[in-house]
Amino acid sequence: MTIRGSWTITACGIVLAVTITGCTADSRPPTSDEKRAAHLERVRETYRLGRGAGLEIQEGKIVDGTPPASASPNEEECAARWTQLGEREQTPGDRAGFLAACSSFPQPGLPGYDEAVAEARGTGATP
C-alpha cells in the first residue's frame, strides 16, 4: 500500500470515529420535564396559529360580504385551514387547541375581540 492510500484510510477512520461519537454523545431520551416543555410549546404554537387562522377566516368572510356578526369561523372551516397549513398533530391536544382557538374567535365589537386580534397579530399576550 502506498503512503497516500494509508493516509486516506486513516483519515476515513478518523472521520467515521468522530461521526459515531458525535451521534451518540447526546442520545439519551428526553426527560419528562423536557417532554412537558416541548408539549406546552407545541400547544402554544398551535394556539397562536389558530388565533391567526380565525382572524384570517373572519376577515375574508367580511370582505366577501358576510355580516361581521356572522363572520366568526366554525370548526369545519378551521379544520380545513389546519389541513391547508399542512399541519399534523404532533402532540396530544395541539390540533384541538388550534380548532378551539380558531373557531372561538369573537365577533367584532364583542368583549375580547381587541385582545383576540392582538393575539392573532402577535402583539398581545398569549396564554
Beta strands, then each sheet from edge to edge (+ up, - down):
end
